[in-house]
C-alpha cells in the first residue's frame, strides 16, 4: 500500500465527519447512531440523505452545499477515495456532509425504519455479468434492504453511464409495479439536467469526455409486495 493511502487511512481515523464501523459492530450489536443519526451525529432534526457508493464524495459534498437544510451521508468502503470528500467538507466547514465507511451489503444495519429521507446512487459498478446481478446496487435484494429504512415517500435516484444497468433497473421497477417518477437515457439533452443532477463526479467527467450518454432514473420502492427479479433475470443467474 502506498504512503499516500496509508496517510489518508490514518487521517480518516481523526476526521470528526467520518464514521468507520467494524464489521463485528455492524453485524452483532446495535450500531450507536442507528435511529439517531440526525439527533446524535448531525445534532439537528433535518432530513437525512444517503449517497451509496459515494467514491470521492462529489455528490455528498455538492448536495450539502446546495441544501444546508438537509444532512448528507456518503457511504462507501474505499477509504482512500472517500478521504477526498471528507477532507474537503472538513476544510470548508460543511457541517451537513459526513461519511460512513462500510460495505453497502451491510447498509440496513446502520439505519432504523423510516430514518432515511432520500437515496442517491451515482455511477455504481454496473456488475454486468449475469451471475453478479445480486451485486448491483439496484438489484431486488438491495432495494429490499433500502425499504427497511427509507421513508414511504422517500425517493431513490440512479445516475449512471451504463445503459445495461439503466435498462435493468427500469425493467425491474416496471416488473414490480414500482413508480418511476423521472427517466431519461440522455440526461444532458433534456430539461431534467437541473443544478442538482448536473453535479459532476470524477467518473462522470471521464465518461462525458468519451462522448457517453448519462442516464437517470428517479423512483419509489415502496409497495405491499416483495421486490423480486424478473423471470429472465432469475434464469440468467
C-alpha positions as a printed Julia matrix, in Angstrom:
237×3 Matrix{Float64}:
   0.0     0.0     0.0
   1.38    3.43   -0.98
   2.37    6.09    1.53
  -0.45    8.37    0.38
  -3.06    5.71    1.06
  -1.61    4.97    4.47
  -1.62    8.66    5.32
  -5.21    9.01    4.18
  -6.35    6.0     6.2
  -4.61    7.4     9.26
  -6.27   10.79    8.82
  -9.69    9.2     8.31
  -9.41    7.95   11.89
  -9.18   11.53   13.14
 -11.76   13.35   10.99
 -14.91   14.14   13.0
 -17.13   13.88    9.92
 -16.14   10.24    9.26
 -17.65    7.14   10.88
 -15.82    3.84   10.4
 -17.67    0.82   11.69
 -16.04   -2.58   12.29
 -17.99   -5.41   10.65
 -18.47   -7.06   14.03
 -20.13   -3.92   15.39
 -22.47   -3.66   12.41
 -23.46   -7.33   12.5
 -23.55   -8.22   16.17
 -24.6    -5.1    18.05
 -26.95   -2.18   17.54
 -24.88    0.5    15.83
 -24.53    3.55   18.07
 -26.08    6.02   15.6
 -28.82    3.69   14.34
 -32.06    5.57   14.72
 -30.39    8.74   15.96
 -28.15    9.94   13.11
 -29.91   13.3    12.93
 -30.02   13.99   16.65
 -26.77   12.44   17.89
 -24.42   12.81   14.91
 -25.65   15.84   12.95
 -27.14   17.49   16.06
 -30.37   18.52   14.34
 -33.61   17.03   13.06
 -33.13   17.77    9.36
 -33.86   15.23    6.58
 -31.18   12.55    6.05
 -29.97   11.8     2.51
 -27.58    8.95    1.59
 -25.17    8.69   -1.33
 -24.43    4.99   -1.78
 -21.11    4.09   -3.39
 -20.04    7.7    -2.94
 -16.46    7.29   -4.2
 -14.73   10.64   -3.71
 -17.91   12.17   -2.34
 -18.57   14.74   -5.06
 -22.34   14.34   -4.77
 -22.34   14.24   -1.0
 -20.39   17.49   -0.81
 -22.15   19.14   -3.77
 -25.63   18.42   -2.45
 -24.67   19.5     1.07
 -23.58   22.9    -0.28
 -26.83   23.34   -2.2
 -29.11   22.17    0.62
 -27.84   23.32    4.03
 -31.23   22.4     5.49
 -30.56   18.67    4.89
 -27.98   16.18    6.18
 -25.93   14.21    3.62
 -24.09   10.98    4.37
 -21.8     9.37    1.78
 -21.33    5.61    2.1
 -18.5     3.55    0.62
 -15.86    1.02    1.64
 -12.94    2.62   -0.2
 -11.48    4.94    2.42
  -8.7     6.39    0.26
 -11.26    7.76   -2.21
 -13.72    8.83    0.47
 -10.94   10.83    2.14
 -11.16   13.39   -0.73
 -14.74   14.39    0.09
 -14.27   14.03    3.83
 -11.21   16.31    3.82
 -12.92   18.87    1.56
 -16.06   19.09    3.67
 -13.96   19.32    6.85
 -11.72   22.06    5.44
 -14.69   24.03    4.12
 -16.67   23.52    7.35
 -19.6    21.91    5.53
 -21.23   20.61    8.69
 -24.13   18.83    6.97
 -21.83   16.48    4.98
 -20.4    13.32    6.55
 -19.17    9.87    5.53
 -19.77    6.29    6.66
 -17.12    3.74    5.7
 -18.67    0.31    5.39
 -19.79   -2.28    2.85
 -23.15   -1.41    1.34
 -24.17   -5.05    1.79
 -24.44   -4.14    5.49
 -26.34   -0.88    4.96
 -29.53   -1.99    6.73
 -27.51   -2.49    9.93
 -26.97    1.26   10.3
 -30.44    2.81    9.97
 -33.82    2.35   11.61
 -37.21    2.17    9.93
 -38.04    5.43    8.07
 -34.82    7.11    9.23
 -33.64    8.0     5.7
 -35.48   10.51    3.51
 -33.72   10.05    0.16
 -31.06    7.93   -1.59
 -28.65    8.79   -4.41
 -26.81    6.05   -6.31
 -24.24    7.71   -8.54
 -22.19    5.77  -11.11
 -22.02    2.44   -9.27
 -20.19   -0.57  -10.65
 -22.83   -1.97  -13.06
 -21.82   -5.59  -12.33
 -22.64   -6.59  -15.91
 -22.11  -10.34  -15.67
 -25.4   -12.18  -15.16
 -24.05  -14.09  -12.17
 -23.38  -10.77  -10.44
 -26.94   -9.44  -10.64
 -27.28   -9.57   -6.84
 -24.25   -7.27   -6.53
 -25.95   -4.44   -8.44
 -26.93   -1.62   -6.1
 -30.39   -1.56   -7.72
 -30.99   -5.33   -7.56
 -34.1    -6.68   -5.83
 -32.05   -7.67   -2.78
 -30.55   -4.18   -2.36
 -33.87   -2.4    -2.98
 -35.38   -4.65   -0.31
 -32.67   -3.54    2.13
 -33.33    0.12    1.34
 -37.02   -0.4     2.08
 -36.19   -1.17    5.7
 -35.0     2.38    6.37
 -36.27    4.64    3.54
 -39.43    6.62    4.3
 -42.59    5.56    2.49
 -42.49    8.65    0.28
 -38.69    8.55    0.01
 -37.08    8.83   -3.41
 -34.22    6.86   -4.97
 -32.09    8.47   -7.7
 -29.89    6.44  -10.07
 -27.4     8.29  -12.25
 -25.2     6.09  -14.46
 -23.36    5.91  -17.76
 -24.25    2.21  -18.03
 -27.14    1.55  -20.41
 -27.37   -2.09  -19.25
 -27.73   -1.02  -15.59
 -30.23    1.69  -16.51
 -32.31   -0.75  -18.58
 -32.06   -3.5   -15.96
 -33.24   -1.15  -13.2
 -36.09    0.27  -15.26
 -37.23   -3.24  -16.17
 -37.06   -4.39  -12.54
 -39.13   -1.42  -11.37
 -41.78   -1.97  -14.03
 -41.92   -5.71  -13.34
 -42.62   -4.94   -9.67
 -45.05   -2.1   -10.48
 -42.87    0.42   -8.64
 -43.44    4.03   -9.74
 -40.83    5.64  -11.98
 -41.11    9.4   -11.48
 -38.48   10.52  -13.99
 -36.46    8.62  -16.59
 -34.12    9.57  -19.42
 -31.39    7.73  -21.33
 -29.64   11.03  -22.22
 -29.78   13.34  -19.22
 -27.98   16.35  -20.67
 -30.19   16.56  -23.75
 -33.28   17.09  -21.56
 -34.59   19.68  -19.14
 -34.03   17.15  -16.35
 -30.38   18.23  -16.14
 -31.0    20.83  -13.45
 -28.47   22.15  -10.95
 -28.8    19.09   -8.7
 -28.47   16.38  -11.31
 -25.65   18.26  -13.02
 -23.18   17.82  -10.16
 -20.3    16.0   -11.85
 -18.42   13.11  -10.27
 -14.87   12.17  -11.23
 -16.12    9.21  -13.26
 -18.93   11.15  -14.89
 -16.47   13.7   -16.22
 -14.4    10.86  -17.71
 -17.46    9.26  -19.31
 -18.67   12.53  -20.83
 -15.24   13.26  -22.28
 -15.6     9.96  -24.12
 -18.95   11.08  -25.52
 -21.0     8.63  -23.48
 -24.61    9.45  -22.55
 -25.57    9.82  -18.89
 -28.82    8.14  -17.86
 -31.07    8.98  -14.91
 -33.92    7.34  -13.02
 -35.96    8.74  -10.12
 -38.25    6.24   -8.43
 -40.03    4.99   -5.31
 -39.57    1.48   -3.94
 -42.47    1.04   -1.51
 -45.43   -1.23   -2.15
 -47.27   -4.02   -0.38
 -45.44   -6.72   -2.36
 -41.95   -8.17   -2.15
 -39.46   -6.93   -4.75
 -38.41   -9.82   -6.98
 -36.27  -10.26  -10.08
 -38.0   -10.81  -13.39
 -38.07  -14.46  -14.56
 -35.45  -13.99  -17.27
 -33.02  -12.46  -14.76
 -33.53  -15.39  -12.41
 -32.85  -17.84  -15.25
 -29.66  -15.98  -16.21
 -28.31  -16.49  -12.69
